[in-house]
Amino acid sequence: MANGVVYVNCQDRVDALNASTGANLWSFNTGGPSSPVVFKGVVYFSAGDCNAYALDAFTGAKLWSQNDDCYAAPPAVANGMVYFGSINTIIALNASNGANVWSYTADNYIFNPTVANGVVYFGSQDHKVYALNASTGAYLWSYTTGDLVLSSPAVVNGVVYVGSWDHNVYAFGLNHDSF
């Protein structure tokens, strides 16, 4: 929700709804969108049509779309960049124009990136938690858990927390010190 508007994915479209009345303000049709993320008046999301989108949050007008890969998870937005996870690639796009800044290929599906302190953290079906430099995409570290890592990493007070399907929650210092 932002400025009294709720943005939701509705099977094949993104809707903007008045938070008080539920009235539909606008809809944008696409193939199965991810959960939208709103940042500074722009709605970012990925879709089943293998595009990443940026829409004007007030009008629903398309600002840009990028067709590079089939993005699977909601994006993370930070420092003028939008980060999307896909089949096996995480991609950083310029938030204002959608230009590809960098990409990194992992061994399997990438889920739910999180950005903190200049680092992109994400989990993968290859059982790993990854950390990349948010500006360049350079590999910093990874850690192999006992199973899939589908949860969104959370960063609190200098610690990265992430859950794995092995029924454990892992905690790392920002320099990869395991707790």
Secondary structure, DSSP 8 states (H G I E B T S, - for coil): -BTTEEEEE-SSEEEEEETTT--EEEEEE-SS----EEETTEEEEEETTTEEEEEETTT--EEEEE-SS-B-S--EEETTEEEEEBSSEEEEEETTT--EEEEEE-SS-EEEEEEETTEEEEEETTSEEEEEETTT--EEEEEE-SS---S--EEETTEEEEE-TTS-EEEEETT--B-
